[in-house]
């Protein structure tokens, strides 16, 4: 490889007037990854190397000097086998359907009912505790609320429906009490 590195370094110096071992290693790596001469020339252009007939000859010679490994057919075959197996599994999966488990559904419903009962019981307990604490603070005093009475218009001889309702309620209360 040292002969290759020296040759690439000398050739690059004649093309770009620059000599650096890191650049030499980089160009060799680009060449190893290139598919063909045109691909390597394109990669060199992308890196800012001026493309001249000398550059194209350099790319061609470099690819010729690199030991090329042939792509083994086994990996391609194994990839196709994996794809075929995947297709078979996908077809199998499409034929399957979900199975509903009624026991789990019933258990879930029972659990939901229990939790809703617990929530309602806890609300009742909180309300009861709130009422107990109010009794302790102020005794058994009841709040007295007044009903709002709508005044009648002077021109209106008949009582308003709200006023009539209030009067009816008062009369009913007196009859019950007395």
C-alpha positions as CSV (number, residue, x, y, z in Angstrom):
1,X,0.0,0.0,0.0
2,X,2.9,2.4,0.6
3,X,3.7,2.3,-3.2
4,X,0.0,3.2,-3.8
5,X,0.1,6.0,-1.3
6,X,3.3,7.4,-2.8
7,X,1.9,7.2,-6.3
8,X,-1.4,8.9,-5.3
9,X,0.6,11.6,-3.4
10,X,2.7,12.4,-6.5
11,X,-0.2,12.3,-8.8
12,X,-2.3,14.7,-6.6
13,X,0.7,17.0,-6.4
14,X,0.8,17.3,-10.2
15,X,-3.0,17.9,-10.3
16,X,-3.6,20.2,-7.3
17,X,-0.1,21.3,-6.3
18,X,-0.7,20.0,-2.8
19,X,0.8,17.0,-1.0
20,X,-0.7,15.7,2.3
21,X,-0.9,12.2,3.7
22,X,-4.5,12.7,5.0
23,X,-5.6,13.9,1.6
24,X,-3.9,10.8,0.0
25,X,-5.7,8.5,2.3
26,X,-9.0,10.2,1.7
27,X,-8.7,10.0,-2.1
28,X,-7.9,6.3,-1.8
29,X,-10.9,5.8,0.4
30,X,-13.1,7.6,-2.2
31,X,-11.7,5.4,-4.9
32,X,-12.5,2.2,-3.0
33,X,-16.1,3.4,-2.5
34,X,-16.5,4.4,-6.1
35,X,-18.4,2.2,-8.5
36,X,-16.5,3.2,-11.6
37,X,-14.3,5.9,-13.1
38,X,-17.1,8.3,-13.7
39,X,-18.3,8.0,-10.1
40,X,-14.7,8.7,-8.8
41,X,-14.4,11.7,-11.1
42,X,-17.7,13.0,-9.8
43,X,-16.6,12.6,-6.2
44,X,-13.3,14.4,-6.9
45,X,-15.3,17.2,-8.5
46,X,-17.5,17.4,-5.4
47,X,-14.3,17.8,-3.3
48,X,-13.1,20.7,-5.4
49,X,-10.5,18.9,-7.5
50,X,-10.4,20.5,-11.0
51,X,-11.5,18.0,-13.7
52,X,-9.0,17.9,-16.5
53,X,-7.9,15.1,-18.8
54,X,-5.0,14.5,-16.3
55,X,-7.6,14.1,-13.5
56,X,-9.6,11.6,-15.5
57,X,-6.4,9.6,-16.3
58,X,-5.5,9.7,-12.6
59,X,-9.0,8.3,-11.7
60,X,-8.7,5.6,-14.3
61,X,-5.2,4.6,-13.2
62,X,-6.1,4.7,-9.5
63,X,-9.1,2.4,-10.0
64,X,-6.8,0.0,-11.9
65,X,-4.2,0.0,-9.1
66,X,-6.7,-0.7,-6.3
67,X,-7.2,-4.3,-5.4
68,X,-10.9,-4.8,-6.3
69,X,-12.9,-7.3,-4.3
70,X,-15.7,-9.0,-6.1
71,X,-19.1,-8.8,-4.4
72,X,-20.0,-12.2,-3.1
73,X,-23.2,-13.6,-4.3
74,X,-24.0,-15.1,-1.0
75,X,-25.1,-11.9,0.7
76,X,-27.4,-11.0,-2.3
77,X,-28.9,-14.5,-2.0
78,X,-29.3,-14.2,1.7
79,X,-31.0,-10.8,1.3
80,X,-33.5,-12.2,-1.2
81,X,-34.1,-15.2,1.2
82,X,-34.8,-12.8,4.0
83,X,-37.2,-10.7,1.8
84,X,-39.0,-13.9,0.8
85,X,-39.4,-15.0,4.5
86,X,-40.6,-11.5,5.4
87,X,-43.2,-11.6,2.6
88,X,-44.4,-15.0,3.9
89,X,-44.7,-13.7,7.4
90,X,-46.6,-10.7,6.3
91,X,-49.0,-12.9,4.3
92,X,-49.5,-15.1,7.4
93,X,-50.1,-12.0,9.6
94,X,-52.8,-10.8,7.2
95,X,-54.7,-14.0,7.5
96,X,-54.9,-13.8,11.3
97,X,-57.6,-11.9,13.2
98,X,-57.8,-10.5,16.7
99,X,-59.4,-12.7,19.3
100,X,-61.6,-10.9,21.7
101,X,-61.4,-12.2,25.3
102,X,-64.8,-11.8,26.9
103,X,-63.5,-12.6,30.3
104,X,-61.2,-9.6,30.2
105,X,-64.0,-7.4,29.1
106,X,-66.2,-8.5,32.0
107,X,-63.3,-8.0,34.5
108,X,-62.7,-4.6,33.1
109,X,-66.4,-3.6,33.5
110,X,-66.5,-4.9,37.1
111,X,-63.4,-3.0,37.9
112,X,-64.9,0.2,36.4
113,X,-68.1,-0.3,38.4
114,X,-66.1,-0.8,41.6
115,X,-64.1,2.3,41.0
116,X,-67.2,4.4,40.3
117,X,-68.8,3.1,43.5
118,X,-65.7,4.0,45.5
119,X,-65.7,7.5,43.9
120,X,-69.3,8.1,44.8
121,X,-68.8,6.9,48.3
122,X,-65.8,9.1,48.8
123,X,-67.8,12.1,47.5
124,X,-70.6,11.3,50.0
125,X,-68.0,11.0,52.8
126,X,-66.5,14.3,51.9
127,X,-69.9,16.0,51.9
128,X,-70.8,14.5,55.2
129,X,-67.5,15.6,56.7
130,X,-68.0,19.1,55.4
131,X,-71.5,19.2,56.9
132,X,-70.2,17.9,60.3
133,X,-67.5,20.5,60.4
134,X,-70.0,23.3,59.6
135,X,-72.2,22.0,62.4
136,X,-69.3,22.2,64.8
137,X,-68.5,25.7,63.8
138,X,-71.9,27.3,63.9
139,X,-74.2,24.8,65.5
140,X,-77.4,23.6,63.9
141,X,-78.3,27.0,62.5
142,X,-80.3,27.0,59.3
143,X,-79.8,29.6,56.7
144,X,-82.8,31.8,56.0
145,X,-83.3,32.7,52.5
146,X,-85.7,35.3,51.2
147,X,-87.5,35.0,48.0
148,X,-87.3,37.9,45.7
149,X,-90.7,39.6,45.2
150,X,-91.3,41.3,41.9
151,X,-93.3,44.6,42.4
152,X,-96.5,45.0,40.5
153,X,-97.0,47.8,38.1
154,X,-99.6,50.4,39.2
155,X,-101.4,50.0,35.9
156,X,-101.4,46.2,36.1
157,X,-104.5,45.1,38.1
158,X,-103.6,41.4,38.0
159,X,-100.6,40.0,40.0
160,X,-97.6,38.8,38.0
161,X,-97.2,35.1,37.6
162,X,-94.2,35.1,39.9
163,X,-96.0,37.0,42.6
164,X,-99.0,34.7,42.2
165,X,-96.8,31.7,42.7
166,X,-95.2,33.1,45.8
167,X,-98.6,33.9,47.3
168,X,-99.9,30.4,46.5
169,X,-96.9,28.9,48.3
170,X,-97.4,31.0,51.4
171,X,-101.1,30.1,51.5
172,X,-100.2,26.4,51.2
173,X,-97.6,26.7,53.9
174,X,-100.1,28.3,56.3
175,X,-102.7,25.6,55.6
176,X,-100.1,22.9,56.4
177,X,-98.9,24.6,59.6
178,X,-102.2,25.7,61.0
